[in-house]
Amino acid sequence: MLVHSRTGRWASWLVFAVLFVPLFAVPLLVIVAASFSTHWSGAFPSGPTAEHYAAAVRGESLQALTTSLVTAVAASLLALTLGTWAALAAAALRGRGRRLLDALFVLPLAVPSVVVGLAVLVAFSRPPLLLNGTRWIVIMAHTVLVTAFAHQSVSAAIRRLDPMYEQAAAGLGARPSYVLFRVKLPLLLPSLSAAAGLCLALSMGELSATMMLYPPDWTPLPVLVFTATDRGSLFTGSALAVVLMATTLLVLLAVSRIRTRASYR
């Protein structure tokens, strides 16, 4: 809704500040403040220090951050591949077939992620595909959880595409594979990069399913944040959480730049 009066604009900003600051800004600022503190005896943390960050960017913490990045990138690439393929296939279907395929990919969103983790654990703990105890079962679970977002994003972009581009290329004698890779996918690139950013962000912060599946040698950073706070190391956990947030924001900024360049192609 557009607000044209000055009073209305000020009122809108005031409502936004009242809702945004307590719900979003304050909790994040408290985490940042706690990450630089050694104790919390009053209303605010105190005892400024940077020792928690020194521990958060080396050793086990650095390995956990690398694990989260590798897992997120691998799961996002798999999700984009599967989601784009399914969206292209669904675009060629009509009626019940399209609705069934869409429902199949949205199904993981309809259940808690811990249920998805349990399902992956049960499904891949027996031959012929034994993944339990390996890094691949974590990547598999993350892929299942984020593929729905990739599929929905690409499906919406395909519905907005003007079919005249494909028809013109086909009319000029282009093969279907050429139309797909040189016409359709480049037009979908902004939506693909947006879906990639969403998948990366969701995978970087995923915890529930990961807690059921991760092996000792493949511990993502959210698990380390949880275990630190569960042991009572609130300030160390806050520093790890800030590192996780900062890394995710940097990754999203990089994806956003790719998306911007793709939009101007």
C-alpha positions as CSV (number, residue, x, y, z in Angstrom):
1,M,0.0,0.0,0.0
2,L,1.4,3.4,-1.0
3,V,1.3,6.2,1.5
4,H,1.4,9.7,0.0
5,S,1.0,12.0,3.0
6,R,4.0,12.9,5.2
7,T,2.1,11.9,8.4
8,G,1.2,8.6,6.9
9,R,4.8,7.9,5.9
10,W,6.0,8.8,9.4
11,A,3.4,6.5,10.9
12,S,4.4,3.7,8.6
13,W,8.1,4.0,9.6
14,L,7.1,4.2,13.3
15,V,5.0,1.0,13.0
16,F,7.9,-0.7,11.1
17,A,10.4,0.3,13.8
18,V,8.1,-0.9,16.6
19,L,7.7,-4.3,14.9
20,F,11.2,-4.7,13.5
21,V,13.4,-3.6,16.3
22,P,12.1,-5.8,19.1
23,L,11.4,-8.9,17.0
24,F,14.5,-8.9,14.7
25,A,17.2,-6.3,15.5
26,V,17.4,-6.6,19.3
27,P,17.9,-10.4,19.5
28,L,20.7,-10.2,16.9
29,L,22.3,-7.3,18.6
30,V,22.2,-9.1,21.9
31,I,24.0,-12.1,20.3
32,V,26.7,-9.8,18.9
33,A,27.1,-8.1,22.3
34,A,27.3,-11.5,24.1
35,S,30.0,-12.7,21.6
36,F,32.3,-9.9,22.9
37,S,31.6,-10.5,26.6
38,T,32.9,-12.7,29.4
39,H,30.0,-12.6,31.8
40,W,26.4,-11.5,32.0
41,S,25.5,-10.3,35.5
42,G,23.1,-7.5,34.8
43,A,20.7,-6.4,32.1
44,F,23.5,-6.5,29.5
45,P,26.6,-8.6,29.0
46,S,29.9,-7.1,30.2
47,G,33.6,-7.8,30.2
48,P,34.6,-7.0,26.6
49,T,36.9,-9.5,25.0
50,A,37.7,-10.9,21.5
51,E,38.9,-14.3,22.7
52,H,35.7,-16.1,21.7
53,Y,36.3,-15.1,18.1
54,A,39.9,-16.3,18.2
55,A,38.5,-19.7,19.1
56,A,35.7,-19.4,16.5
57,V,37.9,-19.1,13.5
58,R,40.4,-21.9,14.1
59,G,40.6,-25.6,14.9
60,E,37.3,-27.4,15.3
61,S,35.2,-24.3,14.6
62,L,36.9,-23.5,11.3
63,Q,36.5,-27.1,10.3
64,A,32.8,-26.9,11.1
65,L,32.4,-23.7,9.1
66,T,34.1,-25.4,6.1
67,T,31.8,-28.4,6.6
68,S,28.7,-26.1,6.5
69,L,29.9,-24.3,3.4
70,V,30.7,-27.5,1.5
71,T,27.4,-29.1,2.6
72,A,25.4,-26.0,1.6
73,V,27.1,-25.6,-1.8
74,A,26.7,-29.4,-2.6
75,A,23.1,-29.5,-1.5
76,S,22.3,-26.3,-3.4
77,L,23.8,-27.5,-6.6
78,L,21.9,-30.8,-6.4
79,A,18.7,-29.0,-5.4
80,L,19.0,-26.6,-8.4
81,T,19.7,-29.4,-10.8
82,L,16.8,-31.6,-9.5
83,G,14.4,-28.6,-9.0
84,T,15.1,-27.1,-12.4
85,W,14.7,-30.5,-14.2
86,A,11.4,-31.1,-12.4
87,A,10.1,-27.6,-13.1
88,L,10.9,-28.0,-16.8
89,A,9.3,-31.4,-16.9
90,A,6.2,-30.1,-15.0
91,A,5.9,-27.2,-17.5
92,A,5.3,-29.8,-20.2
93,L,2.5,-31.5,-18.2
94,R,-1.1,-30.5,-17.8
95,G,-3.7,-30.8,-15.1
96,R,-3.3,-33.7,-12.6
97,G,0.2,-34.6,-13.7
98,R,1.6,-31.2,-12.9
99,R,-0.2,-30.9,-9.6
100,L,1.1,-34.4,-8.6
101,L,4.7,-33.5,-9.4
102,D,4.4,-30.1,-7.6
103,A,3.0,-31.8,-4.5
104,L,5.8,-34.4,-4.6
105,F,8.5,-31.7,-4.4
106,V,6.6,-29.6,-1.8
107,L,6.0,-32.6,0.5
108,P,9.2,-32.1,2.6
109,L,7.9,-28.6,3.5
110,A,4.7,-30.1,4.9
111,V,6.5,-32.1,7.6
112,P,9.0,-31.1,10.3
113,S,12.6,-31.2,9.2
114,V,13.3,-33.7,12.0
115,V,10.9,-36.1,10.2
116,V,12.8,-35.7,7.0
117,G,16.0,-36.5,8.8
118,L,14.5,-39.6,10.3
119,A,13.2,-40.7,6.9
120,V,16.6,-40.2,5.3
121,L,18.2,-42.1,8.2
122,V,15.9,-45.1,7.8
123,A,16.0,-45.1,4.0
124,F,19.8,-45.0,3.7
125,S,20.9,-47.2,6.6
126,R,20.6,-50.4,4.7
127,P,22.2,-51.8,1.5
128,P,22.3,-51.2,-1.4
129,L,22.7,-47.5,-0.7
130,L,24.3,-47.3,2.7
131,L,25.1,-43.7,3.5
132,N,24.6,-43.7,7.3
133,G,27.8,-42.6,9.1
134,T,29.1,-40.7,6.1
135,R,29.0,-37.0,5.0
136,W,26.7,-37.9,2.1
137,I,23.7,-38.6,4.2
138,V,23.9,-35.0,5.6
139,I,24.2,-33.6,2.1
140,M,21.3,-35.9,1.0
141,A,19.0,-34.6,3.8
142,H,19.9,-30.9,3.1
143,T,19.2,-31.6,-0.6
144,V,15.7,-33.0,0.2
145,L,14.9,-30.0,2.4
146,V,15.9,-27.3,0.0
147,T,14.9,-28.8,-3.3
148,A,11.3,-27.7,-2.8
149,F,12.4,-24.0,-2.7
150,A,14.4,-24.4,-5.9
151,H,11.6,-26.1,-7.6
152,Q,9.0,-23.5,-6.6
153,S,11.2,-20.6,-7.6
154,V,12.1,-22.0,-11.1
155,S,8.5,-23.1,-11.7
156,A,7.2,-19.6,-11.1
157,A,9.9,-18.2,-13.4
158,I,9.0,-20.6,-16.2
159,R,5.3,-19.6,-15.9
160,R,6.4,-15.9,-16.4
161,L,8.5,-16.6,-19.5
162,D,7.3,-15.4,-22.8
163,P,7.0,-18.5,-25.1
164,M,7.8,-16.3,-28.2
165,Y,11.5,-16.6,-27.5
166,E,11.4,-20.4,-27.7
167,Q,9.1,-20.3,-30.7
168,A,11.3,-17.9,-32.5
169,A,14.4,-20.1,-31.9
170,A,12.6,-23.2,-33.0
171,G,11.2,-21.5,-36.0
172,L,14.8,-20.6,-37.1
173,G,15.7,-24.3,-37.0
174,A,17.3,-24.5,-33.5
175,R,17.3,-28.0,-31.9
176,P,15.4,-28.5,-28.7
177,S,18.7,-28.9,-26.8
178,Y,20.0,-25.6,-28.2
179,V,16.7,-23.9,-27.3
180,L,17.0,-25.2,-23.7
181,F,20.6,-24.4,-23.1
182,R,21.0,-21.2,-25.1
183,V,17.6,-19.6,-24.8
184,K,15.5,-20.9,-21.9
185,L,18.1,-21.4,-19.2
186,P,19.8,-18.0,-19.8
187,L,16.4,-16.4,-19.4
188,L,16.0,-18.3,-16.1
189,L,19.4,-17.4,-14.8
190,P,18.2,-14.6,-12.4
191,S,15.6,-16.9,-10.9
192,L,18.2,-19.7,-10.6
193,S,20.6,-17.4,-8.8
194,A,17.8,-16.3,-6.4
195,A,16.9,-19.9,-5.7
196,A,20.6,-20.7,-5.2
197,G,20.9,-18.0,-2.5
198,L,17.8,-19.2,-0.7
199,C,19.0,-22.8,-0.8
200,L,22.4,-21.8,0.5
201,A,21.0,-19.7,3.4
202,L,18.6,-22.5,4.4
203,S,21.3,-25.2,4.3
204,M,23.8,-23.1,6.3
205,G,21.3,-22.7,9.1
206,E,19.7,-26.2,9.1
207,L,19.9,-28.0,12.5
208,S,17.0,-30.4,13.2
209,A,17.6,-33.0,10.5
210,T,21.4,-32.6,10.8
211,M,21.4,-33.5,14.5
212,M,20.0,-36.9,13.6
213,L,22.5,-37.7,10.9
214,Y,25.9,-36.0,11.2
215,P,28.9,-38.3,11.7
216,P,31.7,-37.2,14.1
217,D,34.0,-36.2,11.2
218,W,31.3,-34.1,9.5
219,T,30.0,-31.6,12.0
220,P,28.4,-28.4,10.6
221,L,28.6,-25.1,12.4
222,P,25.0,-25.0,13.6
223,V,25.6,-28.2,15.5
224,L,28.6,-26.7,17.2
225,V,26.6,-23.6,18.1
226,F,23.9,-25.9,19.7
227,T,26.4,-28.0,21.6
228,A,28.3,-24.9,22.9
229,T,25.1,-23.3,24.3
230,D,23.9,-26.7,25.6
231,R,27.0,-27.0,27.6
232,G,26.5,-23.5,29.0
233,S,29.1,-21.8,26.9
234,L,26.8,-19.0,25.9
235,F,29.4,-16.5,24.8
236,T,31.3,-19.0,22.7
237,G,28.1,-20.1,21.1
238,S,27.2,-16.5,20.4
239,A,30.6,-15.9,18.7
240,L,30.0,-19.0,16.6
241,A,26.5,-17.8,15.7
242,V,27.9,-14.4,14.6
243,V,30.5,-16.1,12.4
244,L,27.8,-18.3,10.9
245,M,25.6,-15.2,10.2
246,A,28.4,-13.2,8.7
247,T,29.5,-16.1,6.4
248,T,25.9,-16.6,5.3
249,L,25.5,-12.9,4.5
250,L,28.8,-12.9,2.5
251,V,27.7,-15.9,0.5
252,L,24.3,-14.2,-0.2
253,L,26.0,-11.0,-1.2
254,A,28.1,-12.9,-3.7
255,V,25.1,-14.7,-5.1
256,S,23.2,-11.3,-5.3
257,R,26.0,-9.9,-7.4
258,I,25.8,-12.9,-9.7
259,R,22.0,-12.3,-9.9
260,T,22.5,-8.6,-10.7
261,R,24.9,-9.4,-13.5
262,A,22.5,-12.1,-14.9
263,S,19.6,-9.6,-14.9
264,Y,21.5,-7.2,-17.1
265,R,22.5,-9.8,-19.7
